[in-house]
Amino acid sequence: MLFTDSHTEGEPTRVLISDAHRSRALAALLDGWKDASGSCNPPASLRTLVANPRAPEACVGALLCRPNSQAADFGVFFFNAQAALGMCGHGAIGVGKTIDQFGGMPTGVIRLETRAGIVEVRREHGGAYSFENVPASVLASGVEVELGDRRVRGEVVYGGNEFFLLEEARPMRSVDAELRFTRSIRDALAKQGVRGRGGPIDHVALFLQPARSDAQERSFVLCPNDTYDRSPCGTGSSARLAVLASQGRLRAETPHAIESAIGSRFSTSYRDAPSNSVIVRIEGRAWITAGGALEEQEDPAQVHGWTETD
């Protein structure tokens, strides 16, 4: 299987191309990977391709295939070492950069069909790329979560993936401290039975005071593979703008810059959409970092990387 690695504002994407997958339609792949509950569960042999030691722990895979819709140019299945993803914002930019690098974006625009819907990626000036995400909306407001020593209140929001969003009026602490905090929220949500419309909520996003002067806020996002997003998170930023729009705190078409945990930045804005949802536009930069070929690993134990034993 051929691969091209990139990072979008610090967050890695691995675009995967194989003869066995690229000729199949997205719907056929998803049907073949449904488990007993009806959820999409990609095989361990595929997930190993974006797991340690073959890839950074934060890596997201983007498997190219045929789209189902004639309105799309490519089908893309996004996933990480733990699970399937509905959509991936930094990944959409990474796919756009990769396809453009190899001459596949002659008009400067491509349309990607994802599990969540079709997103349009555009080449912008200065090496940047933008995309318009699927509609984002608030599913539940004022959701309280008991953490033992404190109670927090946030929103359950869909932005291509389902999030619990929490706003905290403070600077970001260390990565380890924020990982412990967001993991405790995720575990409490599961314990209390707080779910999204698609099942358990596996993304937790904090929105904090920015460290850079050209950003309005800073995100820290816990991902399903138990690590954090190095970019400001495209689907998380979409969810955030849905919250700000619903609360009347951000008007349509108003620029809103979001800083990441590592200090990188997305430029965002939104336009109104039906059913109290918003269409969010996100712009960021991506860089190609490597390429080559990989074999799928059949041992499921390798999905989670090396285990050191004496």
N, C-alpha and C positions, 0 to 999 in steps of 0.2 A: 504494500500500500504506500503510495506517495504522500508526502506531507510537506506543508510549508508553514513555518512558525512566524508569528508576528506578535507584537504587543501593541495594545491600544492604551495610550496614557498610562503604561506600566502593567496592564493586565494581559496575560498571554492568551493567544488563540492558536490552535493547531488546525489548519484546514487539511482534511483528509480526502484523498481521491483514490478510488479503486474500481477496476472493471466490474467487480461483483456488485457494487452499489450504485455507480453513477448511471447505469442503464435502467435502474428500477425507480418507480415513482415513489414519492414521499409516503403516500398513503399505504402502499404495499409494504414498505419497510416498517411503518408503525404497526400495522396489523400483525406482522410477523413477530413483533417484540412485545405484544400485550401479554401480561401475566394473568393469573386467575381472577384478580380483582378488576381487570380491564385497564389497568394502568400500563403505561409504556415503560418497559424495563429492558434497556439495551443489554446485549450479552456482555459478560465479563471480559471476553476476548477483545471486544471493542473498547471497553472502558480502560483496559490496561494501557492503551495507546496514549492516554492523557493522564496517567498516574505516575507517581514517583516509583522507580528511578528514571523512567523514560521521558518524563516531562516535569516542569515545576508543579508544586502542589496546587497552585491556583489555576492551572491550565483548563481552558474550555475547548472541547473538540467541536469542529464544524464539518460534518460529513456531507459532501456534495452528492446530490442525486437528481433525478428528473423531477420537475414540479408537477403537481396535479393540474394546476390552473394554467391556462394558456396566457394569462396575464403576467405570469412570472417567468424570469429567465433561468433561474436555478431553484432547485429544492435544497434546503439546508436543514439538517438535523443537528441541533445543539445539545451537548451533554457534557458532563464532567465525570470524574472518576467514581462518583457516587450515584448519579441519577441522570435522567433525561431532564432537559430544560424546555420550557415552552418557547421562550425567545431569549436572546442574549444581545444586549445593545452594543457592548464593546466588541463582541464577536461579529456582529453585522458590519461594523466598521473594519474589523480585521479581514473579513471575507472580501469586502469591497476593495481594500488595499491589495490583497493577494490577487484577485481576479484582474484588477487594473494593472498590476505589475507585469502580468503575463499577456497583456493586450486584449483582455476580455471585456473591457468597458470602453469601446470606441466612442460612444456618445457622452461618456461621463456619468451615465446613469445605469443602474441595474436594479431589478426587482427580485427579491428573495422570498420564496415561500417557506415559512417556518411552521412549526406546530401551532403557533398562536395566530398566524395569518400572514399576509404579504406586507413586507416592508420595502421601501424604496431607498436605496443608498446612492448618494451623489458625491462626485468629486468636487471639492471646493478649492479655493485659492490657498496657496502656501502649504500644500501638502496635507490639508485637512479633508475629512469626509464627513458627511452628515447623513442622517436617516430620519424618516418619519415613522414612528412606532405604531403598533396596533393601538386601538383605543384603550385608555387607562381610566379607571374609575374607583371610587371609594366604595368598599363593600360593607364596612361597619365602622362607626365612629365611637370614640369614647370607650374603647375596650380596656377594662382594667385587668392587670396581671399581678398576682401576688408573688413576690420574690423572697418572702421570709422576713427580711429586715426592712423592706419597703414595698410600696405599691406603685406601679407605673401605669400610665394611661396612654393609649395610642390608637392607631387606626389599622384596620385590615384593608389592604388596597391591592388592586390588580394593575400591573403595568407590563404585562407580558409574562410575568411570573407573579406569584402571590407573596405579599410582604406583610409583616407587622412593622409599622413605622412609628418611631418614637422621637419626639423633638426634645432636646435637652439644651438649656441655655448655659452652656459651659464650653470651654475648649476641649479638644480631644486629649485623652490621657494616653498612656502607652498602648501599643498594639495588644500586648498580653492582657492588660486591664480591660480593654474594650472587647476582646475576644471572650474573656470570662463573663462579662456583663451580658453580651448578646447571646451567648450560649445558655446562660441562665434564663433569659427571656424565652428562647426557643423551647427549652425543656419545660418551663412553666406553662407555656401555651399548650403543649402536648398533654401535660398532666391535668390541666383544667378543661381540656376538650375544646379549646378554641381552634376552629378550622376555617379554611377558606372554602370557596365553592368547589375546588378541585381536590380537597383533602387536607392533610396536615400542612401547616405553614412552615416552610423550611428556609425562608429568607427573612432576616431581621435587619432593619436599617435604622441607624441613629443619624439624626441631623443636628449638627453642632455648630458652634461659632467657627468661622473660617480663620485660618492663619495667614492667608494671602489677601492683599488689599483689593484684588480684582475678582473676588468671589463673594457671593452673598451668604453662603453657608458651606458646611463641610459634611461629607457623608462618611459613615463607617458601616460597611455592609457585610454581614455574616452570610456566607454561601452554603449550599447544601452539602458540600464536601468538607465542611467544618473549618474552612479557612476564610480569609477576608478578601474582598475585592480591592485590587490595587488601583483600579480606575474609579471614577465617581459612580459607576454602575448605571448602565443605560436603562434597564427596566426599573431599577430602584429610583432613578431620577424621574422617570415617567410617572411612577407611583407618587412621588413627592409632589410633582406639579399638579397631579389630580387632587391631592389634599389641599394645596394652597389655593387652587381655583375654587374648590368647593367651599372654602372658608372665606372667600372674597379677599384674599391677601395678595393675589397676583392676577393682573389682568391679562387677557389674551394678547399674544404677540409681544409681550414685554420680555426683554432679555433677562435671564436669570442664570448666573454662573455658579456651578457647584464644584467645590474642591474635593479631591479624594483623600484617603487616609495617608497617602504618600506625598501629597501636595500637587498632583497633576489636576487637570481642570477640563470640564465639559461646559460648553455654551448651550443653553437650553431655552426653549420658549414653547408655547402651546397655542393651539386653536381649538375652539369649541367643536364638539361633536354631539351626535344625538344621544339620548338616554343618559344625560348628566355625565357624559364622559368627555375626555379631551384627547386630542392627537398631539403628541409631544414631538418636537424636532430637537435632535441632539447633534452637536458637532464636536469632533475631536480628531486627534491625529493618531496614525498607526505607522509602525516601522516593521519591515521584514527583517527577521533575525537569523533564520536557518531554513534548511530544506533537506530532503533526502527520502529514504524509504524505510519502512518498518514492517515487521511481521506481527500479526495478531498473536497475543499470548493466551493460551488456553487455560492456564492455571488461575482460577479465580482468586487465590490467595495473593497473587501479585497485584491485584487491583489497589491494595492499600499500601504498596511499596515494600521496602526492605524491612524484615524483622530480624533484629540482631539476637543471636543466641550464642551461648558459650559452647 
